[in-house]
Amino acid sequence: MKTEDNRIEKDKNARLGLLDRIAANSGCMYLSDLRNCISIRCCCFAIAEIPAEDYPVKVWEDAVSYITGTEVDFKTAEEAKQRLLEYF
């Protein structure tokens, strides 16, 4: 049953956009709050808890672009996730 639980959780996360997930898990009311995250620790914790493989690299790139205001290409989702963690 553990495999089924993991699949259900992954499906739920895939439906929830990455930015929405980061905002919700860090206590931000609005996506725009991510740009000026009041609680850097909460944002870092929220990002760190999300497995990079839950989202394609393009989704991570879009999140980096939205939050940092820079356009960057990454080879892997993990690289993009690490860039977000470094930003905060």
Buried (B, 14 or more C-beta within 10 A) or exposed (E): EEEEEEEEEEEEBEEEBBBEBBBBBBEBEEBEBBEEBEBEEBBBBBBEEBEBEBBBBEBBBBBBEBBBEEEEEBEEBBBBBBBBEEBB
